[in-house]
């Protein structure tokens, strides 16, 4: 049976997130390690399908691999959706030059999934919130774009100013172009850089992992909110 190594971030007050590095892109979560591992098989199957769709830049572990926990890092507080900060030992390994185009391939395919939503989102949906304390759909899209620059700023403080975007989709495009530009121009020193900011360790490998995780999380929540909105519209029309 094929094997898939996962890396677990757990909280002293509960919660667990599971990540993968090779291939990158799997995300499973739960209120405990056991609950997250219970989601891992379906998440691995989803990852295998995703890799097939973007031409398999990484060898897949198959739709039903044996899940192996390679490393567990426990931190204070509670780990929840969108709340992650740990650095695994794998994050601290220098990024190899040949890894960059492969990672950008999967990142581009994930962005295509987000861009495909544009035609499905009615204008009146952009201000919709799933719950009062959550972000609207438009705020989530802006958040994806803004965080991409923020992740880069962990390692580079001299990033260029970007033109003012006319809408959220242009903002997403401008920030993604910046990511691609930075990643394609990495020096060996950049790929091995380790920076500590407010107690958190940042490296190129971690920046890439967080870029992919963050967008994946908000694609899923945007799809959920869009479905909730459209379902409500259908229910209203049936009354």
Residue pairs with C-beta under 8 A, 6 or more apart in sequence:
1 64
1 65
1 66
2 61
2 62
2 65
2 66
3 61
3 65
3 66
3 67
3 68
4 20
4 26
4 40
4 44
4 61
4 65
4 66
4 67
4 68
5 20
5 21
5 22
5 68
5 69
5 70
6 18
6 19
6 20
6 26
6 28
6 40
6 67
6 68
6 69
6 70
7 18
7 19
7 20
7 21
7 69
7 70
7 71
7 72
7 73
7 88
7 90
8 16
8 17
8 18
8 33
8 36
8 69
8 71
8 72
8 73
9 16
9 17
9 18
9 19
9 72
9 73
9 75
9 79
9 84
9 86
10 16
10 33
10 72
10 73
10 74
10 75
10 79
11 74
11 75
11 76
11 77
11 78
11 79
11 80
12 74
12 75
12 76
12 77
12 78
13 76
13 77
13 78
14 31
14 32
14 78
14 79
15 29
15 30
15 31
15 32
15 78
15 79
15 80
15 83
16 29
16 30
16 31
16 32
16 33
16 35
16 36
16 79
17 27
17 28
17 29
17 36
17 79
17 84
18 26
18 27
18 28
18 29
18 36
18 37
18 39
18 40
18 43
19 26
19 27
19 88
19 209
19 213
20 26
20 47
21 90
21 205
21 209
22 58
23 47
23 51
23 58
23 59
23 60
23 61
23 106
24 58
24 103
24 106
24 208
24 209
24 212
25 47
25 50
25 51
25 106
25 110
25 212
25 216
26 40
26 43
26 44
26 46
26 47
27 43
27 213
27 216
27 217
28 36
28 37
28 39
28 40
28 43
29 36
29 39
29 80
29 81
30 36
30 37
30 38
30 39
33 69
33 72
37 67
37 69
40 67
41 64
41 67
44 61
44 63
44 64
44 65
44 67
45 63
45 64
47 60
47 61
48 60
48 61
48 62
48 63
49 63
50 106
50 109
50 110
51 57
51 58
51 60
51 106
52 60
53 109
54 105
54 106
54 108
54 109
55 105
57 101
57 102
57 105
57 106
58 102
58 106
70 90
71 88
71 89
71 90
73 86
73 87
73 88
75 85
75 86
77 83
81 217
82 214
82 217
84 210
84 213
85 200
87 200
87 201
87 202
87 203
87 206
90 205
91 201
91 203
91 205
91 206
91 209
92 194
92 201
92 203
92 205
92 206
93 205
94 188
94 191
94 192
94 203
94 204
94 205
95 186
95 191
95 192
95 203
95 204
95 205
95 208
96 191
97 186
97 188
97 191
100 183
100 184
100 186
103 183
103 208
103 212
104 180
104 183
104 184
106 212
107 179
107 208
107 211
107 212
107 215
110 212
110 215
110 216
110 219
111 172
111 176
111 215
113 219
114 144
114 172
114 215
114 219
114 222
115 169
115 172
117 219
117 222
117 223
117 226
118 169
120 226
121 137
121 226
125 137
125 226
125 229
125 230
126 136
126 137
126 138
126 168
127 136
127 137
127 138
128 136
128 137
128 225
128 226
128 228
128 229
129 135
129 136
129 225
130 221
130 224
130 225
130 228
135 143
137 222
137 225
137 226
137 229
138 168
140 218
140 221
140 222
140 225
141 168
141 169
141 171
141 172
141 218
141 222
142 168
142 171
143 218
144 172
144 214
144 215
144 218
145 168
145 171
145 172
145 174
145 175
145 176
146 171
146 175
147 214
148 175
148 176
148 178
148 179
148 211
149 159
149 162
149 175
149 178
151 207
151 210
151 211
151 214
152 159
152 178
152 179
152 182
152 207
153 159
154 195
154 197
154 202
154 207
155 190
155 193
155 195
155 202
155 203
155 204
155 207
156 182
159 178
159 182
160 178
162 174
162 175
162 178
163 174
165 171
165 173
165 174
179 211
183 208
186 204
190 204
191 204
192 204
193 203
193 204
194 201
194 202
194 203
195 201
195 202
195 203
196 202
